[in-house]
């Protein structure tokens, strides 16, 4: 019996269902680092039916942090060319921070990728985040004291400056992608930073097998994220309804509403009312603990029937004596005083 060819091994992971949500894309930019996850993603994309597939461009970001990175980018370029795909290498240049390096690298990576997507006319950026990545993210956020919003984990789709970032492999264990590469002879590289325990994600990754022995598997953590996401959606809807019933008004850069809803609703819903109100003046929510403290002070003042002035996350909050809460952006601070 003849040995199976690479294409014989693919039916179990048919690309069509994986990428069906991308049929409407005007163009796709695939981020491929050269690791097994992203190499598998690139090969699956290349085998996606050409009659449906939008224009596809592959990109590799060279963060300039390791001497091997340039050759890894060249390897991806060769692999992409062998599949008939165009490739670009993006370089993160300039000074690198001495602390928070991974966060800074991630921000730079997405900035470069989104910029290229826009230049190439691509509506979608896709990355090869896996089930394991999702589980690690949830554990890291849990350790930092994240609220429900953080415990939703990574979203399957989100907007990055108008570009849709999609993660079609988020249900796939990393081991399956590694096996797919090996069985099909798809070469890949190993990033040594993935074993560097200076980074929190690497330390959590080493703990995952021990947690799995106690039942806390990547799959169960991902299921937790899905359930949290459903709960968070319900709370957001209820908060939006409560805010709309509280006489909201917007004028001259100010947003106001009747503050009684902050004491008339459960704390978790009131927290989201305040968060949504901050969004109405163009400000992102502050850190959860600060938001909780601010809401606690507002609820105490409302219950006592007194006014209060607070600042949070670049916003000025004024609760007047008649019970209306007014929010406006904090003016720029004077310098040189």
C-alpha positions in Angstrom: 0.0 0.0 0.0 1.4 3.4 -1.0 2.3 5.8 1.7 -0.1 8.7 2.2 0.7 11.9 0.6 0.4 15.2 2.5 -3.0 16.0 0.9 -4.3 12.6 2.0 -3.7 13.7 5.6 -5.7 16.9 5.3 -9.4 15.8 5.1 -9.6 15.5 8.9 -8.8 19.2 9.1 -10.6 20.6 6.1 -9.7 24.2 5.7 -13.1 25.3 4.4 -15.0 25.3 7.8 -12.0 26.9 9.5 -12.1 29.9 7.2 -15.7 30.2 6.2 -16.1 33.4 8.2 -13.4 35.0 6.0 -15.2 34.5 2.7 -16.4 38.1 2.8 -12.9 39.5 3.5 -11.5 41.9 0.9 -8.0 40.6 1.6 -6.2 38.6 4.3 -2.9 39.2 6.0 -1.6 36.1 7.7 1.0 36.6 10.5 3.5 33.7 10.3 6.5 33.6 12.6 7.8 30.2 11.4 6.7 28.2 14.5 4.5 25.1 14.0 1.2 26.9 14.8 1.6 29.6 12.2 3.2 27.3 9.6 0.2 25.0 9.8 -2.0 28.0 9.4 -0.2 29.1 6.3 -0.4 25.7 4.7 -4.1 25.4 5.5 -4.7 28.8 4.0 -2.9 27.8 0.9 -5.1 24.7 0.6 -8.3 26.7 1.1 -10.4 26.6 -2.0 -9.1 29.2 -4.4 -12.6 30.1 -5.6 -13.5 31.4 -2.2 -10.2 32.6 -0.9 -9.6 36.4 -0.9 -6.2 37.8 -1.8 -3.7 36.5 0.7 -0.4 38.0 1.9 1.9 36.5 4.5 4.0 38.6 6.9 6.7 37.9 9.4 7.7 40.4 12.1 11.4 40.5 13.0 11.5 42.1 16.4 15.3 42.6 16.2 15.7 40.8 19.6 17.5 37.6 18.4 20.2 37.2 15.7 18.3 34.1 14.4 15.1 36.1 13.7 16.3 37.4 10.2 16.9 33.8 9.0 13.6 32.7 10.4 11.8 35.4 8.5 13.8 34.3 5.3 12.7 30.7 6.0 9.0 31.8 6.1 9.5 33.7 2.9 10.9 30.6 1.1 8.0 28.4 2.5 5.4 31.0 1.4 7.0 31.3 -2.1 6.8 27.5 -2.5 3.1 27.7 -1.8 2.7 30.6 -4.3 2.1 33.2 -1.6 3.5 36.7 -1.4 5.5 37.5 1.7 6.7 40.6 3.6 9.2 40.9 6.5 8.4 43.7 8.9 11.2 45.0 11.2 10.7 46.5 14.7 13.4 49.1 14.8 14.5 51.6 17.4 15.3 51.3 21.1 13.8 48.4 23.0 12.6 48.7 26.6 14.5 47.0 29.4 11.2 46.2 31.2 7.9 44.9 29.8 9.7 43.7 26.7 7.0 41.1 25.7 4.2 43.6 26.0 6.1 46.2 24.0 7.0 43.6 21.4 3.3 42.6 21.1 2.2 46.2 20.7 4.9 46.8 18.0 4.0 43.6 16.2 0.3 44.5 15.9 1.1 48.0 14.9 3.3 46.9 12.1 0.8 44.2 11.0 -2.2 46.5 11.0 -0.3 49.1 9.1 0.7 46.6 6.4 -2.9 45.2 6.2 -4.1 48.7 5.6 -1.5 49.3 2.9 -2.3 46.0 1.2 -6.0 46.6 1.2 -6.6 43.7 3.5 -9.7 43.7 5.7 -8.5 40.9 7.9 -5.4 40.0 9.9 -5.3 36.4 11.0 -3.0 34.8 13.6 -2.5 31.2 14.7 -3.4 31.5 18.4 -4.3 28.1 19.8 -6.4 26.5 22.6 -3.2 26.4 24.6 -2.6 30.1 24.1 -6.1 30.8 25.3 -5.7 28.7 28.4 -2.4 30.4 29.3 -3.9 33.8 28.8 -6.8 33.0 31.1 -4.4 31.8 33.8 -2.2 34.9 33.5 -5.2 37.2 33.8 -6.6 35.2 36.7 -3.3 35.6 38.5 -3.4 39.4 38.0 -6.8 39.6 39.5 -8.7 40.2 36.3 -12.5 40.7 36.3 -15.0 38.9 34.1 -14.1 40.8 31.0 -10.5 39.6 31.2 -11.5 36.1 31.9 -13.3 35.9 28.6 -9.8 35.3 27.2 -8.8 36.1 23.6 -11.7 36.8 21.3 -12.1 34.9 18.0 -12.5 38.3 16.3 -11.8 41.8 17.3 -11.2 45.1 15.6 -7.7 46.6 15.5 -7.9 50.2 14.1 -10.5 49.1 11.6 -8.8 45.8 10.7 -10.6 42.6 11.8 -8.2 40.4 13.7 -9.4 36.8 13.5 -8.1 33.7 15.3 -9.5 30.6 13.4 -7.3 28.1 15.3 -8.4 29.1 18.8 -10.1 25.7 19.3 -7.1 23.7 18.2 -4.5 22.2 20.7 -1.0 23.1 19.8 0.0 19.4 19.8 -2.4 18.8 16.9 -0.8 21.5 14.8 2.7 20.2 15.6 1.6 16.7 14.5 0.0 18.1 11.4 3.3 19.7 10.4 5.3 16.6 11.1 3.0 14.2 9.3 2.9 16.4 6.3 6.6 17.3 6.3 6.0 21.0 6.8 9.2 22.5 8.2 9.1 24.9 11.1 11.4 26.7 13.5 11.6 26.7 17.3 11.8 30.1 19.0 14.2 29.7 22.0 12.4 32.5 23.8 9.5 30.0 24.2 11.6 28.3 26.8 12.9 31.5 28.5 11.4 31.4 32.1 12.0 35.2 32.4 8.6 35.4 30.7 5.4 34.8 32.6 3.7 32.9 29.8 6.6 30.4 29.6 6.3 29.8 33.4 2.6 29.2 33.1 3.2 26.9 30.1 5.4 24.7 32.2 2.7 24.4 34.9 -0.1 23.4 32.4 0.7 19.6 32.5 0.5 19.7 36.3 -2.8 21.6 36.3 -4.2 19.2 33.7 -3.5 16.2 36.0 -5.9 17.8 38.5 -8.5 18.3 35.8 -7.7 21.9 34.9 -7.0 21.3 31.2 -6.7 23.8 28.4 -10.1 22.7 27.1 -11.8 23.3 30.5 -10.2 26.7 30.8 -11.4 27.6 27.3 -14.9 26.4 28.2 -14.7 28.7 31.3 -13.8 31.6 29.0 -16.9 30.9 26.8 -19.2 30.8 29.8 -17.7 34.0 31.2 -18.2 35.6 27.8 -21.9 34.7 27.8 -22.3 36.1 31.4 -20.4 39.2 30.5 -22.6 39.8 27.4 -25.8 39.5 29.5 -24.5 41.9 32.1 -23.5 44.4 29.4 -27.0 44.3 27.9 -28.7 44.8 31.2 -26.3 47.7 32.1 -27.1 49.3 28.7 -30.8 49.0 29.3 -30.5 50.5 32.8 -28.4 53.4 31.5 -30.9 54.2 28.7 -33.7 54.3 31.3 -31.7 56.7 33.5 -32.4 59.8 31.3 -29.0 60.0 29.6 -28.1 63.3 28.0 -25.0 64.5 26.0 -24.1 68.1 25.4 -20.9 70.1 24.9 -18.5 67.2 25.7 -20.4 66.2 28.8 -22.5 63.1 29.4 -25.0 62.9 32.3 -27.6 60.5 33.7 -29.7 60.0 36.9 -27.3 58.3 39.3 -30.0 56.4 41.2 -29.5 53.5 38.8 -26.0 53.0 40.4 -27.7 52.0 43.7 -30.8 50.5 42.3 -28.9 47.8 40.4 -26.5 45.1 41.6 -22.9 46.2 42.0 -21.7 44.3 38.9 -24.3 45.9 36.7 -23.7 49.3 38.2 -20.0 48.9 37.4 -20.8 48.4 33.8 -23.2 51.4 33.7 -20.3 53.5 34.9 -17.9 51.9 32.4 -20.4 52.5 29.6 -20.9 56.1 30.7 -17.1 56.7 30.5 -17.2 55.3 27.0 -19.9 57.9 26.0 -17.2 60.7 26.6 -14.6 58.8 24.6 -12.7 57.3 27.5 -11.7 53.7 28.0 -12.5 52.2 31.4 -9.9 52.5 34.1 -8.4 49.6 36.0 -11.1 47.4 37.5 -10.0 48.1 41.1 -10.1 51.9 40.6 -13.5 51.6 38.9 -14.8 49.5 41.9 -13.5 52.1 44.4 -15.0 55.0 42.4 -18.4 53.2 42.2 -18.3 52.5 45.9 -17.8 56.2 46.7 -20.6 57.2 44.3 -23.0 54.7 45.8 -22.2 55.9 49.3 -22.8 59.5 48.3 -26.1 58.7 46.5 -27.4 56.8 49.5 -26.5 59.8 51.8 -28.1 62.3 49.4 -24.9 64.4 49.0 -22.8 65.6 46.1 -19.3 64.5 45.3 -16.5 65.2 42.8 -14.2 62.5 41.6 -11.6 61.8 38.9 -10.9 58.5 37.3 -9.2 57.4 34.0 -9.0 61.0 32.7 -12.6 61.9 33.5 -14.1 64.3 35.9 -17.2 63.0 37.7 -19.7 65.4 39.5 -22.6 64.0 41.4 -24.8 67.0 42.2 -27.3 67.2 45.1 -30.3 66.4 42.9 -28.7 63.1 42.1 -27.5 63.6 38.5 -24.0 62.3 37.6 -22.1 64.4 35.1 -19.0 63.1 33.3 -16.6 65.1 31.2 -13.0 64.6 30.1 -10.4 66.0 32.5 -8.7 69.1 31.0 -5.0 68.8 30.1 -2.8 69.5 33.0 -0.7 72.6 33.0 3.0 72.0 32.7 5.9 74.0 34.1 4.2 75.0 37.4 
